[in-house]
Amino acid sequence: MNRHGHFDALARALHWLMAAMILAMLFIGAGMVVSLAWRPTLLDLHRPLGIAILLLVIVRLVNRLRSPPPPLPTDLPAIQKLAAHASHWLLYALMFAMPLIGWAMLSAGGYPIVLFSGVHLPAIAPHSAGLYALLRPAHTVLAYILFATVLAHLAAALYHGWVRRDGVLDSMLRSGAGAGHPPRDVPEAE
C-alpha cells in the first residue's frame, strides 16, 4: 500500500499524459462530427490516439495494482469516498471500452483500421451493418459519459485543492518530497 500520501512518478506521468490525450480525443471527436472538410485528417489522428490510450490504460492498471493510490483522507464522508472510488473505476472502464468499441465499430463497418502508413490493425468484429448501427451510437453515448465523468473528476480535484485543502490534489500534482501539503491521516501498518 502506498502510505506516502502521493502517487508514484509513473502514475502521475500516465495520469497527465492520458488527461491530455483524452481531452484531445474529445475535441477531435467533436470536430469529426461538425466538419466534413477536416474529418479525414481528424480520423487519421483519432484512430492511433485511441489505440495509444487503450495501451496506456493497460499500463496504468498494472501500475495501479503494483503501486496502489494513497488513501483518501480519513475525515472524508463515506459517500464521497464511494463516489471517488466509483468514478475512478468508471474512468478506467471508459478509457478501456471507448477504444475497443471504436475499433469494433470500424471493423463492423468494414473500414480499415489504419494506425499510420502501412500499419493496419486486424478486425475485431465481423462485418455487419446491424452491429455497426449498434456500436456507433454506443461510442457516442460513452463519449458523452466520459466527458461528464472527466468534468466531475476535475470538479472533485478542485474541491479537494481549493476548498478542503486536504492534499488530495497535491498527491497527483507533486511527489511526496517537499510537496508542501499537510500529511493525511494514514492508518498505521498492521
C-alpha positions, -999 to +999 in steps of 0.1 A: +000+000+000+012+035-008+014+052+026+034+082+014+003+103+006+012+107-031+011+088-063+043+074-077+060+092-106+047+067-133+011+071-121+014+109-122+030+109-157+004+085-170-024+105-155-014+138-171-004+123-204-037+104-206-056+135-195-042+155-224-048+126-248-084+122-237-092+159-239-076+159-274-098+128-283-130+145-271-122+176-292-111+156-322-143+135-320-164+167-318-145+181-348-152+150-368-189+154-363-191+191-373-165+194-401-167+173-432-136+190-446-114+181-416-130+147-409-104+126-428-075+143-411-091+142-377-100+105-382-063+098-390-055+113-356-084+097-337-076+060-345-039+059-334-046+081-304-075+058-293-052+027-296-025+046-276-050+053-249-060+016-248-024+005-244-017+032-218-047+023-197-034-012-195+000+000-183-019+023-159-040-005-144-009-027-140+009+002-122-022+009-100-021-028-089+017-026-083+015+008-065-019+015-051-031+051-048-027+069-015-056+066+009-083+092+009-084+115+040-099+097+070-124+125+076-139+123+041-176+114+043-183+078+033-205+089+003-176+110-011-152+080-007-177+058-025-181+084-053-143+088-056-138+051-060-167+046-083-158+075-105-122+063-108-133+028-119-158+043-143-130+064-158-108+032-162-138+013-177-145+041-202-108+045-211-107+008-219-141+005-235-141+035-258-111+024-280-124-011-281-159-001-292-144+023-318-122-005-331-151-029-332-173-003-348-148+003-377-144-035-380-182-040-382-184-012-408-158-028-430-134+001-426-097-004-424-081+004-390-050+023-401-027+034-373-002+050-396+012+044-431+014+007-437+003-004-402-032-018-400-050-035-371-070-066-377-107-065-375-121-075-340-157-078-350-175-093-380-185-071-409-221-063-400-243-033-408-265-042-378-235-044-354-221-011-368-255+006-363-254-006-326-218+004-319-218+038-335-243+054-311-228+034-282-194+051-289-211+085-290-231+080-258-200+067-240-180+098-252-206+120-235-204+099-204-166+102-205-168+139-209-192+143-179-171+120-158-139+140-166-157+172-157-169+156-124-133+144-117-119+179-124-145+195-101-137+170-073-100+177-077-105+214-075-128+209-045-101+190-027-074+215-037-092+248-031-120+240-006-108+211+016-071+217+011-065+181+022-036+172+000-056+150-024-050+173-054-013+177-044-009+139-044-013+140-082+005+172-088+037+166-070+058+139-055+057+134-017+091+151-011+086+187-005+051+188-017+041+214+009+009+199+020-001+186+054+002+148+057-031+129+055-043+108+084-030+074+073-036+044+094-006+026+108+005-007+092-007-037+110 
